[in-house]
Amino acid sequence: MRLAAWLLLFLIAAAARSQAPTPAGLWKTFSDRTGQADGLVRIVESQGRYRATVEAVFSPPAESPNPLCELCPGELKNRPVVGLTIMQDLRPEADGWSGEILDPDDGKVYRCTVRLVEGGRKLEVRGYIGLPIFGRTQVWQRER
């Protein structure tokens, strides 16, 4: 009986360790212009897909801690950036996840790929038009 209990504990621990990390969590983003931390984004999973929402904007480098998405299209125009869903419909692919990302600075929606690096401590986020070669990459740092 004792052996069976130890075996069960071992199997549970091994299964927990073997699960691949996901992009779900809280991420610190960095400004392309200054390299300084400029916000926090939370990525959550729902029905096998991921979406990201802005939780905080740091000021500086942002002019205001509560900026509006002045250049966003349609119903998103002039909405607060904090609380805005900027990444959606991320679905698994061979080397990460792909979906769409909104850049609140220019109000444009881009295709994106995300990939965990450094054991899941960092996230490479690449936004692009057409082909991934025509884009830019940011590296986000996991907070939690």
Secondary structure, 3 states (H helix, E strand, C coil): CHHHHHHHHHHHHHHHHHCCCCCCEEEEEECCCCCCEEEEEEEEEECCEEEEEEEEECCCCCCCCCCECCCCCHHHCCCECCCCEEEEEEEEECCEEEEEEEECCCCEEEEEEEEEEHHHCEEEEEEECCCCCCEEEEEEEECC
